[in-house]
Amino acid sequence: MYNDQTNGIINFADILENQKDRRGDSPFLSWDGYSCTYGEAQAYVKSQADGISKAEIRRTVVAIQVKDPVKQILFFLAVQKAGHIPVLIHEYLHKQELREFLARYQINTVIAEGQEKIFDRRKETSLEEGYFLLQDVGKEEGEFPMAACMGVMTSGSTSVPKLLFRTAESWAGFFPIQDRVFGITPESRIFIQGSFGFTGNLNIALDVLCAGGNVKGTSFLKPSLWEQIIRENGISHIYLIPSKLRILVKRLPSAVLSVVMILSGSQSMNDQLVHSLYRLFPNSEVILYYGSTELNYVSWISGREILMQPHSVGRIFPGIQAVVKQEEIFVKSPYTVLPAGQFWTSGDMGYFDSRGFLIFQGRKQDIYNIKGNQVSKSKILGIMGQHPCCRDVEIMPFQSDNGETRLEAFIEGEAGSKTEIQRFLETRLHLWEMPVRFFFLSSLPRTSTGKVDYRALRNLQEKGQF
């Protein structure tokens, strides 16, 4: 018997139940050798929800600490089915960071692989083989909004993970709007790579669930496998961040005709990548969105518009109100995290141009004061990304010997191109915007969510591994 304290709050497990009745034999999820129909997914989710309910716990937040993306999304739905609030834990958290996160938000219930020693005093409930519901007994539970049906993790503008809450409606209510831009229908076959702990992956997979389409993906960072999945399954949509799209286009020997939409976000796209995407996917449109875990999708721009205005993140989605106050972007909409309907900011800076397009200038902490001038990291990345020798770039500030802030560039490319890149930048950047140190590497280290791993970059630098 499922927890009856949800007060009629809709959730995605209910949507899966409806899809089972409408399209039970249609494929829902295919991932690294595993595949299931909507009916099979619903049966698994119900079985695991029954197991969770045996623990006889009051409605609470349940952290999901598993690596397999298939289990991530199915346990996410099972926790909702059992009447609780799931939150997928980022894979890159070390065990001590996980314990600190759970303690900070007083989360005392975790689904984990094996009998990990996450809690000192714990009660265990066996789910399927190898997975357990772990409870920290005797601890006070943290508070959460009664309207919440899921938690989401974000590091925001710091490296400290934060827990925010959403209603199902804050995503599901926006899906019809984003689908008109993204072109997601019951016939969509979308390719995803990586963890569902990355909020963008989870959002798009649940959108496809609501539409009745098919999610196909892999955990492996292996572009030859991506190409195989895309070609053999007639993939219609690709959802990858720009750094992964760069990996994919380098692999493809010839055009793919089945793809009609390439969706991307979280990072900027340069001219070189946009041209490559249109060449290799000639029947597709390219859409770059701007948004965040807190705000949901805010704006979007097509690839052809990027070529005309590379620093723009495009037009605001319908139903979203965005304003700029003292160069900081604030967003108000019914689709943000709770409490919805108020102005939220993730610390992004920007302005609107004469056409009403939003120009993104970077996060607050990415605006540097150098020799009395405000320097935008986003601007420098955009310009460096236009050079063909810069396959991928990251900029970091450092303190010079005289105490001044200067910039260093980490470039995915060949070290022999340094002089050529410097000459290119000298005609496009002010002297104070120029990086003074250049480091070249085969690929930028990234976390499981696709963001640059700054800790790994610093470690490589300290060890002199460039």
Sequence and secondary structure as in RCSB ss.txt:
>XXXX:A:sequence
MYNDQTNGIINFADILENQKDRRGDSPFLSWDGYSCTYGEAQAYVKSQADGISKAEIRRTVVAIQVKDPVKQILF
FLAVQKAGHIPVLIHEYLHKQELREFLARYQINTVIAEGQEKIFDRRKETSLEEGYFLLQDVGKEEGEFPMAACM
GVMTSGSTSVPKLLFRTAESWAGFFPIQDRVFGITPESRIFIQGSFGFTGNLNIALDVLCAGGNVKGTSFLKPSL
WEQIIRENGISHIYLIPSKLRILVKRLPSAVLSVVMILSGSQSMNDQLVHSLYRLFPNSEVILYYGSTELNYVSW
ISGREILMQPHSVGRIFPGIQAVVKQEEIFVKSPYTVLPAGQFWTSGDMGYFDSRGFLIFQGRKQDIYNIKGNQV
SKSKILGIMGQHPCCRDVEIMPFQSDNGETRLEAFIEGEAGSKTEIQRFLETRLHLWEMPVRFFFLSSLPRTSTG
KVDYRALRNLQEKGQF
>XXXX:A:secstr
    TTTT   HHHHHHHHHHHHTTSEEEEETTEEEEHHHHHHHHHHHHHHHHTT   S EEEEE S HHHHHHH
HHHHHHTT EEEE  TT  HHHHHHHHHHTT  EEEEES    SSSEEEEE STTEEEEEETT       TT SE
EEEE TTSSS EEEEE SHHHHTTHHHHHHHH   TT EEEEES TTSHHHHHHHHHHHHHT EEEEES   HHH
HHHHHHHTT  EEE  HHHHHHHHHH  S  SS  EEEE SS   HHHHHHHHHHSTT EEEEEEEETTTEEEEE
EEHHHHHH TTEEEEE TT EEEEETTEEEEE TTSSSSTTS B  SEEEEE TTS EEEEEEGGGEEEETTEEE
EHHHHHHHHTTSTT SEEEEEEEE TTS EEEEEEEES GGGHHHHHHHHHTTS GGGS SEEEEESS  B TTS
 B HHHHHHHHHTT  
